[in-house]
């Protein structure tokens, strides 16, 4: 609301929300991949089970994170970019 009140455009706000959603999703993906790789090392070292992690599975996990961020960030971003600045400031 404040950004629109000082002259921000709806498209800029939409992009800001989408970028934030994707960054949060990818950060979660990074944490998940690190924990998954750590679990794989743990299983291999302490339980002596053979394991392997394919690079394509890591790439797919990041792609899913990005798509999830875009998908679930689109509606709030669209809603925020269409708000009347005065109405938005009232609730901030």
N, CA, C and O of each residue as an XYZ file, in Angstrom:
368
protein
N       0.806     -1.188      0.000
C       0.000      0.000      0.000
C       0.853      1.257      0.000
O       0.591      2.198     -0.750
N       1.862      1.266      0.836
C       2.732      2.435      0.937
C       3.472      2.670     -0.375
O       3.642      3.812     -0.804
N       3.899      1.617     -0.991
C       4.626      1.757     -2.249
C       3.735      2.339     -3.346
O       4.191      3.161     -4.141
N       2.481      1.925     -3.395
C       1.558      2.475     -4.386
C       1.221      3.926     -4.066
O       1.034      4.742     -4.969
N       1.147      4.241     -2.777
C       0.806      5.602     -2.374
C       1.883      6.602     -2.782
O       1.588      7.776     -3.008
N       3.129      6.142     -2.875
C       4.203      7.045     -3.270
C       4.533      6.927     -4.755
O       5.562      7.431     -5.205
N       3.668      6.266     -5.513
C       3.817      6.255     -6.963
C       4.262      4.953     -7.586
O       4.554      4.914     -8.781
N       4.322      3.877     -6.804
C       4.704      2.582     -7.372
C       3.631      2.051     -8.305
O       2.440      2.275     -8.091
N       4.055      1.356     -9.326
C       3.118      0.799    -10.291
C       2.701     -0.606     -9.867
O       3.432     -1.304     -9.165
N       1.521     -1.000    -10.305
C       1.007     -2.327     -9.978
C       1.897     -3.445    -10.476
O       2.050     -4.465     -9.805
N       2.491     -3.262    -11.654
C       3.360     -4.309    -12.202
C       4.622     -4.483    -11.355
O       5.116     -5.600    -11.198
N       5.137     -3.391    -10.816
C       6.308     -3.475     -9.944
C       5.998     -4.200     -8.650
O       6.815     -4.973     -8.150
N       4.816     -3.950     -8.110
C       4.401     -4.621     -6.877
C       4.161     -6.101     -7.145
O       4.521     -6.950     -6.330
N       3.555     -6.408     -8.283
C       3.337     -7.796     -8.676
C       4.669     -8.532     -8.762
O       4.799     -9.638     -8.236
N       5.651     -7.937     -9.415
C       6.966     -8.566     -9.542
C       7.653     -8.713     -8.192
O       8.315     -9.720     -7.941
N       7.503     -7.719     -7.317
C       8.114     -7.803     -5.995
C       7.553     -8.990     -5.226
O       8.312     -9.760     -4.637
N       6.232     -9.148     -5.226
C       5.609    -10.260     -4.520
C       6.036    -11.599     -5.112
O       6.325    -12.542     -4.375
N       6.077    -11.683     -6.441
C       6.462    -12.940     -7.076
C       7.920    -13.288     -6.790
O       8.241    -14.446     -6.521
N       8.796    -12.299     -6.847
C      10.207    -12.552     -6.561
C      10.384    -12.994     -5.115
O      11.153    -13.915     -4.840
N       9.681    -12.347     -4.188
C       9.763    -12.756     -2.785
C       9.270    -14.183     -2.605
O       9.894    -14.966     -1.887
N       8.163    -14.531     -3.244
C       7.612    -15.883     -3.121
C       8.576    -16.922     -3.684
O       8.776    -17.977     -3.082
N       9.169    -16.629     -4.832
C      10.109    -17.575     -5.440
C      11.372    -17.694     -4.591
O      11.883    -18.799     -4.409
N      11.884    -16.584     -4.069
C      13.083    -16.642     -3.227
C      12.841    -17.441     -1.952
O      13.701    -18.212     -1.527
N      11.685    -17.261     -1.349
C      11.359    -18.034     -0.148
C      11.259    -19.516     -0.493
O      11.750    -20.363      0.253
N      10.632    -19.827     -1.612
C      10.496    -21.222     -2.026
C      11.851    -21.846     -2.343
O      12.117    -22.986     -1.961
N      12.700    -21.108     -3.035
C      14.015    -21.654     -3.387
C      14.896    -21.786     -2.144
O      15.696    -22.718     -2.053
N      14.760    -20.871     -1.193
C      15.493    -21.006      0.063
C      15.075    -22.287      0.775
O      15.916    -23.017      1.299
N      13.778    -22.553      0.790
C      13.297    -23.815      1.355
C      13.830    -25.009      0.591
O      14.146    -26.041      1.183
N      13.933    -24.872     -0.730
C      14.490    -25.947     -1.545
C      15.953    -26.199     -1.229
O      16.386    -27.349     -1.157
N      16.717    -25.130     -1.039
C      18.135    -25.276     -0.690
C      18.275    -25.989      0.648
O      19.088    -26.903      0.790
N      17.486    -25.571      1.619
C      17.530    -26.216      2.933
C      17.143    -27.686      2.808
O      17.772    -28.549      3.419
N      16.110    -27.971      2.019
C      15.674    -29.354      1.827
C      16.725    -30.210      1.147
O      16.937    -31.358      1.539
N      17.390    -29.666      0.130
C      18.434    -30.426     -0.566
C      19.613    -30.680      0.369
O      20.165    -31.780      0.385
N      20.000    -29.681      1.141
C      21.111    -29.859      2.087
C      20.764    -30.923      3.123
O      21.584    -31.791      3.421
N      19.550    -30.859      3.674
C      19.141    -31.875      4.646
C      19.053    -33.255      4.002
O      19.429    -34.254      4.615
N      18.559    -33.311      2.772
C      18.479    -34.590      2.066
C      19.848    -35.183      1.789
O      20.056    -36.385      1.958
N      20.787    -34.336      1.362
C      22.145    -34.826      1.127
C      22.803    -35.260      2.434
O      23.538    -36.247      2.473
N      22.531    -34.513      3.501
C      23.054    -34.904      4.812
C      22.491    -36.239      5.267
O      23.217    -37.066      5.820
N      21.202    -36.452      5.039
C      20.586    -37.733      5.393
C      21.167    -38.860      4.550
O      21.351    -39.975      5.037
N      21.456    -38.570      3.291
C      22.057    -39.575      2.415
C      23.447    -39.967      2.909
O      23.788    -41.150      2.941
N      24.243    -38.980      3.292
C      25.582    -39.261      3.824
C      25.468    -40.056      5.120
O      26.224    -41.004      5.336
N      24.530    -39.675      5.980
C      24.324    -40.388      7.242
C      23.966    -41.848      6.988
O      24.528    -42.749      7.611
N      23.040    -42.074      6.082
C      22.606    -43.440      5.781
C      23.763    -44.258      5.210
O      23.938    -45.428      5.550
N      24.542    -43.631      4.345
C      25.648    -44.352      3.722
C      26.761    -44.667      4.719
O      27.315    -45.767      4.706
N      27.088    -43.712      5.577
C      28.213    -43.891      6.504
C      27.865    -44.773      7.705
O      28.644    -45.648      8.084
N      26.700    -44.541      8.297
C      26.395    -45.223      9.552
C      25.576    -46.494      9.378
O      25.708    -47.419     10.180
N      24.755    -46.561      8.376
C      23.943    -47.752      8.158
C      24.514    -48.636      7.057
O      24.037    -49.748      6.831
N      25.535    -48.135      6.376
C      26.224    -48.872      5.316
C      25.289    -49.328      4.209
O      25.430    -50.429      3.676
N      24.341    -48.479      3.871
C      23.456    -48.746      2.736
C      23.996    -47.967      1.548
O      24.372    -46.803      1.691
N      24.039    -48.579      0.403
C      24.509    -47.822     -0.768
C      23.470    -46.779     -1.192
O      22.285    -47.087     -1.326
N      23.924    -45.562     -1.399
C      23.022    -44.481     -1.816
C      23.659    -43.695     -2.951
O      24.874    -43.723     -3.145
N      22.828    -43.009     -3.679
C      23.325    -42.091     -4.705
C      22.271    -41.011     -4.927
O      21.071    -41.253     -4.802
N      22.741    -39.837     -5.254
C      21.845    -38.723     -5.547
C      22.168    -38.244     -6.959
O      23.287    -37.819     -7.244
N      21.181    -38.318     -7.826
C      21.379    -37.874     -9.206
C      21.239    -36.358     -9.281
O      20.422    -35.763     -8.579
N      22.028    -35.755    -10.122
C      21.988    -34.304    -10.276
C      20.632    -33.843    -10.798
O      20.151    -32.773    -10.424
N      20.012    -34.648    -11.664
C      18.712    -34.243    -12.204
C      17.651    -34.155    -11.113
O      16.720    -33.359    -11.228
N      17.775    -34.960    -10.054
C      16.785    -34.873     -8.974
C      16.924    -33.561     -8.204
O      15.926    -33.012     -7.737
N      18.135    -33.060     -8.068
C      18.353    -31.772     -7.410
C      17.803    -30.646     -8.286
O      17.159    -29.724     -7.785
N      18.057    -30.724     -9.586
C      17.554    -29.703    -10.511
C      16.034    -29.707    -10.535
O      15.408    -28.647    -10.529
N      15.437    -30.893    -10.560
C      13.972    -30.993    -10.555
C      13.402    -30.421     -9.265
O      12.363    -29.761     -9.288
N      14.068    -30.668     -8.136
C      13.555    -30.143     -6.865
C      13.569    -28.614     -6.850
O      12.640    -27.995     -6.330
N      14.610    -27.999     -7.415
C      14.639    -26.538     -7.489
C      13.589    -26.006     -8.455
O      12.985    -24.963     -8.205
N      13.371    -26.713     -9.546
C      12.330    -26.296    -10.494
C      10.953    -26.370     -9.847
O      10.126    -25.479    -10.037
N      10.708    -27.427     -9.085
C       9.424    -27.561     -8.385
C       9.272    -26.444     -7.356
O       8.179    -25.903     -7.192
N      10.342    -26.095     -6.669
C      10.295    -24.987     -5.700
C       9.951    -23.672     -6.387
O       9.128    -22.905     -5.885
N      10.567    -23.409     -7.517
C      10.299    -22.160     -8.235
C       8.865    -22.116     -8.737
O       8.196    -21.090     -8.614
N       8.388    -23.218     -9.299
C       7.007    -23.268     -9.798
C       6.021    -23.121     -8.647
O       5.001    -22.447     -8.789
N       6.314    -23.742     -7.514
C       5.449    -23.615     -6.341
C       5.393    -22.166     -5.872
O       4.319    -21.662     -5.544
N       6.539    -21.494     -5.837
C       6.570    -20.087     -5.444
C       5.765    -19.210     -6.379
O       5.037    -18.324     -5.931
N       5.889    -19.451     -7.680
C       5.116    -18.666     -8.652
C       3.634    -18.966     -8.515
O       2.808    -18.054     -8.497
N       3.299    -20.252     -8.418
C       1.893    -20.661     -8.358
C       1.185    -20.095     -7.131
O       0.103    -19.520     -7.246
N       1.792    -20.257     -5.961
C       1.143    -19.795     -4.736
C       1.412    -18.322     -4.431
O       0.786    -17.765     -3.529
N       2.315    -17.686     -5.151
C       2.549    -16.262     -4.971
C       1.750    -15.396     -5.923
O       1.624    -14.191     -5.706
N       1.205    -15.996     -6.983
C       0.508    -15.223     -8.011
C      -0.740    -14.541     -7.467
O      -0.923    -13.343     -7.685
N      -1.600    -15.271     -6.767
C      -2.864    -14.689     -6.290
C      -2.629    -13.534     -5.314
O      -3.195    -12.460     -5.518
N      -1.819    -13.706     -4.261
C      -1.579    -12.559     -3.367
C      -0.896    -11.391     -4.084
O      -1.177    -10.229     -3.790
N      -0.007    -11.700     -5.017
C       0.668    -10.631     -5.758
C      -0.323     -9.869     -6.623
O      -0.291     -8.640     -6.677
N      -1.188    -10.587     -7.287
C      -2.202     -9.958     -8.142
C      -3.151     -9.109     -7.302
O      -3.520     -7.999     -7.686
N      -3.539     -9.652     -6.144
C      -4.452     -8.932     -5.257
C      -3.791     -7.654     -4.722
O      -4.423     -6.599     -4.675
N      -2.524     -7.755     -4.322
C      -1.817     -6.587     -3.779
C      -1.598     -5.525     -4.847
O      -1.655     -4.330     -4.555
N      -1.349     -5.949     -6.077
C      -1.091     -4.965     -7.128
C      -2.363     -4.256     -7.578
O      -2.297     -3.195     -8.199
N      -3.517     -4.834     -7.269
C      -4.785     -4.226     -7.682
C      -5.442     -3.400     -6.572
O      -6.488     -2.789     -6.792
N      -4.833     -3.380     -5.380
C      -5.426     -2.646     -4.259
C      -5.385     -1.140     -4.486
O      -4.473     -0.605     -5.117
N      -6.389     -0.488     -3.960
C      -6.403      0.969     -3.923
C      -5.398      1.408     -2.856
O      -5.439      0.887     -1.741
N      -4.507      2.338     -3.155
C      -3.483      2.730     -2.181
C      -4.057      3.209     -0.848
O      -3.494      2.906      0.204
N      -5.145      3.938     -0.872
C      -5.731      4.453      0.372
C      -6.276      3.305      1.215
O      -6.094      3.284      2.432
N      -6.934      2.362      0.576
C      -7.461      1.195      1.293
C      -6.318      0.374      1.874
O      -6.405     -0.093      3.010
N      -5.254      0.196      1.112
C      -4.113     -0.579      1.587
C      -3.437      0.104      2.772
O      -3.026     -0.569      3.717
N      -3.315      1.425      2.735
C      -2.691      2.153      3.842
C      -3.530      2.078      5.111
O      -2.991      2.130      6.217
N      -4.810      1.960      4.964
C      -5.692      1.884      6.122
C      -5.377      0.657      6.977
O      -5.531      0.702      8.198
N      -4.940     -0.433      6.352
C      -4.692     -1.681      7.076
C      -3.224     -1.899      7.405
O      -2.881     -2.935      7.977
N      -2.352     -0.971      7.069
C      -0.928     -1.131      7.383
C      -0.594     -0.489      8.703
O       0.559     -0.523      9.132
